[in-house]
Amino acid sequence: MARRCQVTGIGPKSGHSISHAHNKTKRRFLPNLQKKRIWVKELNRFVTIKLSANALRTIAKNGTGDIAKKIRNNEIKVR
């Protein structure tokens, strides 16, 4: 599976590693992805999804309604 959050769509970003001598080399900044099993009340079942730590905090704050909508619209493929 790709390194992408299934809820927010956050993926890897690119940039430079800069040494003390200011030499620049390309690198990738990977998102902080977690594989979580979450109870979705609207679907009345557990769902395993790969999401970023930021998305996990948002779900804890706002609830799982957003995930249920995306699963119903087939935007998220669930195991």
N, C-alpha and C positions, 0 to 999 in steps of 0.2 A: 504494500500500500504506500501511497505517496506521503511525504512529510507535510501534510496539510490538515488543518483543523476542520472537522466535518461540520461544525456549527458556524464558525466565523469565517472560514476560508483562508485563515492566515497561513502563509507558506514561508519558505526560506527567502532571506534577503541577501544581497551581495554587497561587498564593500572591500575595504583594504585592511590588512594587518600592517601597522606602522611600527617599524623598529626604532630604537633609540637614535640611530643615524638617519632616520626619516626615510628609509627604504620602504616602498609600498609593494606588497604582494597581495594578490586576490585571495579572498576567503569568503565563506558563507556563514551567515548568522542563522542558525536553525531555531525554529520555535520550540518552546517548552511544552512538548506534547505528552499527554497522559492518556492511557487506555483505561476507561472507567466504565463500570457497570452501574447504571442509574435507573432508579424506579421512576417511570413516567406514569403519573396518576391518570392522565387523559386516555392512555392506551391500556392501562391496568396490567402492565408487565414491565420486566427489566429490559433495558436496552444497553448493549455494549457499544460505545463509540470512542473514537480517538479525538480528543479535544485539547485545546491549549489551556494552560493554567488560568489565563485571563478569562476564557469562556467558562471555565469551571466556577470561578468566582461570580460571574454574571448569572449563571444558572442558580447558584446558591442564593443570590439576592432576589432574582425575579421569578424563579420557578421554571418548570419544565414545559410550559405551554408552547414555547418557541420550537423546541425539539419535536414535539408531537406534530406541529404543523408541517415541519420540514420532512418528517417521516411519511406523513400522509400524502404529500406532494411528490414523493419519491426523490427528493433532493439528497436524502441521506440513506445509504444502504446499510441496513442493520443486520447483525448476525443473529 
